[in-house]
Amino acid sequence: MKAKDANGDNPVVRLDKWLWAARFYKTRALAREMIEGCKVHYNGQRSKPGKTMELGAEITLRQGNDERQVSVRTISDQRRPASDAQQLYQETDASIAKREKMAEARKHNALTMPHPDRRPDKKERRNLIKFKYGEPGEAE
């Protein structure tokens, strides 16, 4: 029998388990690691993996270069398909706009620094190393 909250409506679920069930992280261990590494904030504060989830809570989490702000809509401890997992939370409009803006900035940044057509050969690599670090054996 699963534990219920004081009203008896929602199951009592740990933060790391909810993040795993909502498919933000692939494993509970990874979710726990992100929480302990201060990548996840619960209602604007650092928390522990065992924090009990509440409806309407605001969660801020970082995934790579992206930062999301979501509001908890439903509490579940079972990992379901992605379409069902998206029903557990609602991402804020500001968060969506910020992520799109950052993605656009990364895209433009990649265009300003084009990649070469091929890898440098041995002689070109040596010249790059000389240019970058100076001649080997030089006094610094």
PLY file of the C-alpha trace (Angstrom):
ply
format ascii 1.0
element vertex 140
property float x
property float y
property float z
element edge 139
property int vertex1
property int vertex2
end_header
0.00 0.00 0.00
1.39 3.38 -1.02
1.55 6.31 1.37
-0.92 9.16 0.78
-0.78 12.80 1.80
-2.84 14.27 4.65
-5.93 14.68 2.45
-5.57 11.16 1.08
-5.66 12.50 -2.50
-2.11 12.33 -3.79
0.62 9.76 -3.19
3.69 10.85 -1.25
6.51 10.96 -3.80
10.15 11.93 -3.43
11.55 14.70 -5.65
14.09 12.42 -7.35
11.43 9.83 -8.13
9.06 12.45 -9.55
11.79 13.90 -11.80
12.50 10.38 -13.05
8.78 9.66 -13.60
8.35 12.98 -15.45
11.22 11.91 -17.74
13.52 14.83 -16.99
16.31 12.36 -16.19
16.89 8.85 -17.47
17.55 7.23 -14.08
16.72 8.01 -10.48
20.42 7.95 -9.68
21.01 10.68 -12.25
18.08 12.70 -10.87
19.53 12.34 -7.37
22.96 13.42 -8.62
21.50 16.53 -10.26
19.60 17.48 -7.10
22.69 17.05 -4.94
24.73 19.01 -7.50
22.38 22.02 -7.11
21.01 21.71 -10.65
17.44 21.41 -9.33
15.67 23.97 -7.14
12.33 23.32 -5.46
10.28 26.51 -4.91
13.40 28.60 -5.47
15.53 26.79 -2.90
18.03 23.96 -2.93
16.52 20.73 -1.71
17.30 17.12 -1.01
16.33 14.11 -3.15
13.89 12.94 -0.46
11.85 16.17 -0.54
8.12 15.37 -0.64
6.42 16.69 -3.78
3.42 19.03 -3.54
0.95 20.13 -6.20
1.66 23.59 -7.58
5.33 23.53 -6.57
7.74 25.43 -8.82
10.77 23.45 -9.95
13.76 24.97 -11.73
16.13 22.51 -13.34
19.12 22.65 -15.63
19.62 20.17 -18.45
22.82 20.86 -20.33
22.65 24.46 -21.54
18.91 24.74 -20.98
17.14 25.85 -17.81
13.48 24.97 -17.33
10.90 26.28 -14.88
7.96 23.96 -14.42
4.92 23.85 -12.18
3.81 20.49 -10.76
0.32 19.57 -11.99
0.11 15.91 -10.98
2.11 13.67 -8.68
3.10 10.22 -9.82
5.83 7.76 -8.96
5.43 5.57 -12.05
7.42 6.14 -15.21
4.97 6.23 -18.10
5.27 7.06 -21.82
6.49 10.56 -22.67
3.00 11.74 -23.63
1.72 10.78 -20.16
4.79 12.21 -18.43
4.16 15.64 -19.97
0.84 15.75 -18.11
2.71 15.79 -14.78
4.00 19.34 -15.23
3.39 22.66 -17.00
6.37 24.64 -18.22
6.03 28.39 -17.71
5.73 30.69 -20.73
8.79 32.67 -19.62
10.82 29.47 -19.45
9.79 28.43 -22.97
10.63 31.88 -24.36
14.01 31.91 -22.60
14.93 28.43 -23.89
13.99 29.40 -27.46
16.02 32.61 -27.18
19.08 30.70 -25.89
18.74 28.08 -28.67
18.63 30.87 -31.26
21.73 32.49 -29.73
23.61 29.15 -29.82
22.58 28.69 -33.45
23.87 32.14 -34.43
27.06 31.60 -32.46
27.73 28.36 -34.37
27.34 30.23 -37.65
29.98 32.81 -36.69
32.58 30.12 -36.03
32.58 27.81 -39.07
34.34 24.48 -38.94
37.13 23.66 -41.40
36.38 21.35 -44.33
38.93 18.80 -43.16
41.20 17.95 -40.26
44.72 19.41 -40.32
47.45 17.05 -41.50
50.58 16.32 -39.49
52.55 19.35 -40.70
49.62 21.71 -40.13
49.11 20.31 -36.62
52.76 20.92 -35.79
52.49 24.48 -37.07
49.37 25.05 -34.99
51.14 23.74 -31.88
54.14 25.99 -32.57
51.86 28.97 -33.03
49.84 28.21 -29.92
52.57 27.22 -27.47
55.77 28.46 -29.08
58.83 26.47 -30.12
59.56 23.41 -27.98
62.52 23.99 -25.69
62.15 27.77 -25.60
62.62 29.48 -22.25
59.40 30.99 -20.99
0 1
1 2
2 3
3 4
4 5
5 6
6 7
7 8
8 9
9 10
10 11
11 12
12 13
13 14
14 15
15 16
16 17
17 18
18 19
19 20
20 21
21 22
22 23
23 24
24 25
25 26
26 27
27 28
28 29
29 30
30 31
31 32
32 33
33 34
34 35
35 36
36 37
37 38
38 39
39 40
40 41
41 42
42 43
43 44
44 45
45 46
46 47
47 48
48 49
49 50
50 51
51 52
52 53
53 54
54 55
55 56
56 57
57 58
58 59
59 60
60 61
61 62
62 63
63 64
64 65
65 66
66 67
67 68
68 69
69 70
70 71
71 72
72 73
73 74
74 75
75 76
76 77
77 78
78 79
79 80
80 81
81 82
82 83
83 84
84 85
85 86
86 87
87 88
88 89
89 90
90 91
91 92
92 93
93 94
94 95
95 96
96 97
97 98
98 99
99 100
100 101
101 102
102 103
103 104
104 105
105 106
106 107
107 108
108 109
109 110
110 111
111 112
112 113
113 114
114 115
115 116
116 117
117 118
118 119
119 120
120 121
121 122
122 123
123 124
124 125
125 126
126 127
127 128
128 129
129 130
130 131
131 132
132 133
133 134
134 135
135 136
136 137
137 138
138 139
